[in-house]
Amino acid sequence: MFKKLLLLLPLINLATPVQSAEVNVYSGRKEALIKPLLERFSEQTGIKTRLVTAKADKLLVRLQNEGRNTPADLFITVDAGRLHRAKKAGVLQPVESETLKAAVPAQLRDPGGQWYGLSQRARVIFYNRERVQPSELARYEDLADPKWKGRICIRGSGNIYNQSLVASMILANGEQATEEWVRGLVRNMARPPRGGDRDQIMAAAAGVCDLAVANTYYYGKMLTSRKNPAQREAARKMGLLWPNQQDRGTHVNVSGAGVTRHAKNRDAAIRLLEFLVSPEAQQWYAEVNYEYPVVEGVPVSERVRSWGEFKADRVNLDRLGELNPEAVRIMDRAGWR
């Protein structure tokens, strides 16, 4: 399927020359999610790409240690919290591109142009269809209600996705109310946090808990897993609830990228970044990983479309990075481990 989708990508405009003929990419996303697009970019432009993949936090440390000697031209990672950390660490540089500004909505990119969103994911509430009616809750705030005591599965406080969710709650409700909410959520946990998002969905499907908090694309991957029928069956038992549809909207985050501060192939890196937000590349990426395009009007996959439309929180995601330290402190004080 990947190759068929790539063949649908038309040639991009090659009228503007670049000063170099290669781009070195450090990616916190898995090779399968980025390499096919890099190959297509090289086919269209003649610009070679070299890819290094590793854990996102390790790559950030590597960039810091390498300094001006880094070979990396483009840094790809997940979550605005990590993108903000990269900006604060001084490993990215501002990029002024009308193409990027036109393609990526303001709330999904750094105000100073140091990073741009590439794909969106929503962090939502999943419920066991046999044990919960979706009418029983409607907001993230409801997760602190005592009625859910011992009924919630969610991963640990060290997870950047949860940290950004808490940061979004600070923006919406203030620090004091958010700390009270986190304490209520911790009291309602069915077990000490462990595992990833898929593990929370699996546990809820098995009756360990009734609700799970996870990113939408994990749900899509579980529903379509060929290698793990247990994941498919678990996902089918779960319903998806879009929180806060009557007020601010559901929390969303991004995978994103920025040109490194010491990029030796800056123009080629910008060209690659612009390619990754082209409508055609966006559609391919959404089909492969069940995420939402950042470019408005680009169709989502049939699987994602089946989950229905939703209202997204439109806060600028860089603010979540700014509030990350306070979010972590609140989670620590509340005993979220």
N, C-alpha and C positions, 0 to 999 in steps of 0.2 A: 504493500500500500504506500509506503514512504516514497519509493521510486516513482510510482505513478503520479503521486501528488507533486513531486518535484518537477516532473516533466510538464506540468501545467503552468509553471512559473515562466512568464514571458521574459525576454531579455530586458534588463534595466537600461536606462539611458547612459551611454558611455561617453557622452560628448565632453565631459569635464575630465581632463587628465589628472592623474595623481603623480606625486613625486617619487613614489617607490612602488615596488612590485611584490610586496609581501606584507602580511599582517600576522603578528604573533598574538595569540589569544590565550589568556588564562581564564578558565571557566569553572565555576563552582557547580554548574549543571553537568549532568552525565553526557558522555560523548555522543550517545545515540540521539540526544535531543538537540545537538548543535552541529555535529560534523556533517550531516547531509546538506545542511544549508550552507556551510562553509564551502563544501565542494561545488555546490551550484553557483555560489558567488564567484569562485575561481574560474569556473567554466565561462561565465558571462563577462568577466573583467580581465582575465589573464593575471589577476593578482593572486599570488600564492598565499595560503594560510597555513599556519602551524598552530596546533592546539595542544594545550596542557590542561588536563582536568584533575581536580583534587577537591577535598573538602573546602568549602568556601572560606572558613576562618583560617585554615592553613595557608591558603593562597594569599589572603590579605597580609598575614605575617611575612610570607615570602616576599611580597611586593615591598613591604617596609624594609626588610633586611637587605634586599637587593639595591634599593635606592636608585640612583641614576644609572646603575649598571644593569638594571632589569631588561630582559629582552621583550617583555610584555608591552603590547601596544593597546590592547583592549582587555578590560576586566569585566567578566560576566558573573553575576551572583544572584541570589534570591533574597527577597524581602527588603523593604525600604530601610529597615533597621540596619542591615548589613551595608547597604549602599551608603547610608549616612555615615557609618563608621569608616568606610573607605574614604569618604570626603574629608572627615575630620582628621584622619590619619595622614592626609596630604598626599595620597597616592594617585589622585585623579586631577584632571585639569578641565577648565571650562571649555565648552564647545558651543559656538554660535552657528547654528544651521537652520535655515528657514524650512528645509525639508523636515527636520526633526520637530521643530516647533509646530508645524502644520499637522504633523501626523500624530504626535503624542499630546493628549490633553494636559493642561497645566498641572492638574493635581497628581499626575502620574509621572512627573519629572522634577528634577531638582530645580529650584528657582534660579540658581546660578549656572545651570547648564552642565553641571559636573556628572550627572547621570540621567538616563532616560529609561522609562519602563519599556519592556519588550513584550510581556504577556501579563495577564491578570489572573488571580485566583481569589475565590471568596472563602472566608473561614466561617463555616455555618454550623448549625445544630442538626445532628442526625438523631432520629428516634426509632426505637424498636416498634414496628407497626403492630405487633401483637400486644404490646404493653402500654403504649402511649397513644393518645389522640392528639393530632397536631393542634387542635383548638386549646390544649391545656397550657400552651405557652406561646409567646409571640416575640419576645425580646431577649437579648443577652442578659439584661438585668434580671429576668425571671429565673436564671440559673442559680441565684442566691436564695430563692424561696425555699423555706424549710420543707415544703412538700416533696422536694427532690433529694432529701437527705439519703445518702447511700445509693444514689441512682445515677451518678454522673461519672463518666470516664473522660479523662483529658490528660495529655502528656505533660511532662515536667516544666518547671519554671525556667529551666535553662534553654528551652526551645524558643527561637527567635519569633516564630509565628505567634506564640502565646504572649510574648513580651509586647509585640506590636498590637495585639488585640487589647491588652491592658492599657497600653498607651492611648489607643483610640477611645477607651472608656474614660481616661483622664480628660481628654479633650472634650468629651461630651458632657461629663458629669462632675468634673473636678476631682482633686486628689482625695479629699475626705470620703466622699461618696464611693469612689472607686475602691478605696481600701476596705470599706465596709462590704462592698460587693465581693471582693476577692476573698475576704474572710468567710462570707456565706458560701461561696463556691467551694472553698476548701472543706468546709464542714459537710458539704453535700457529696463529696467524692466517694465513690464506691470502693476505691482502693488507692494506695499510694501511686502516684503517677509513674508509669513506666511504658517503654515502647514508643513507637511512632504513631502517626495518624491512623494508619491501617489497623494497628493493634487496638485502638480505641473502638473503631467500628466493629472489628471482630468480637471484642468483648461484649459490646452492647447486643450484637446479634445472638450471642451465646447466653444472654441473660445475666451476665456479671453486673451489668448496669442497664439502664434504660435509655440514656442519652449519651451521645458522644460528640465532641467538638473536633472538627477536622476540616482540612481544605478540600474543596470540591474535586480537584483533579485526582486525588487519591481514590475517591469514590468511583470516578469514571474508569480508572485503571483496574479497580477491583471488579467492577461489573463486566469488564471485557477480558479479564485475565484468562489466558489459555493454559498457563502452567499451573495455576492454583485454583482448582474448582472450589475449594473451601472458601476462598475469598469471594468468588462469584456468588456462592450461596449466601454468605453472610451479607453481602451488599444488597442482595435482593430482599432481604428481610427488613431493610432499613428505609425509612423515609427521610427526605431532605426538607428542612425548614429554613426559609429565608428570614433571619431575624430583623426586627426594627423596620418593617415595611411601612408602618404608619408614622414614623418620625424620621430619623437621620439616614436610615438605610443600612444595609448589610456591610460589614467590614470587608474591604478588599485590600489585597496587597499585590506586589508585582515581582517578577524576575526583571532584572534590568542590567544595564551596562554603562560603562564610562570609559573614555580614553585615558590612558595612564599618564601621569604627570611627566614621565620621562620617555614617552613614546618616541621611538626613532622613525616610525612610519605613520606619522600623525594623519596625513591626508588619506592614506589608504584605510586607516582605522575608522575615520569618519565616514568614508564611503561604505565600509562594511556595516557600520551602525545604521546608516540610512537604509541600506538594503534590508536589514533585519526588521525595519518598521514599514517596509513596502507592503501594500495590501496582500499581494500574492504570498510573500513569505509569512505574513501574519496568519493567513488562512491555513497554510501548510502546518505551521507550528501548532495552531489550535486543534487541528485534526489529530495530530500525533499525540498530544499530551492532555487533551480535554481541558484546556485552559481557555480564557477569554482574551481575544485580541485587545490591544491597547488602542488600535486605530478604529475609530467609530465607523460603523457601517460594514465592517468586514464580517461575513457570516461565521457563526460558530458551527461546530460539528453537529450532526443530527442527534448524537447522544446527549450533548450538552443542551441542545435546544429542547429536548424532552423534559428537562428539569424545570422549564418555565422561565419567564422573564422575571427580573427582580430589580428593585431600586438599590443602588449602591451608595454608600457613604462617599461623599465627594471631597472630604478633607484632603489637603495636600499631604502626601505621604511622607514628605521630608520632616514634617512635624512629629511624626511617630518616632523617627530616629532621634530627634531632639529630646523627646520625652522618655526614651528608652531607659536611661539611668534611674529616673524616678519610678518607672514601672517596675523595674527589677527590685528596687528597695521596698516597694509596697508588697510585692510578691514574697519577698524574704520575711518581712515583718508578719505577714499573714500565715506563714508556715507552709507556703506552697513550695514543695521540693521537687 
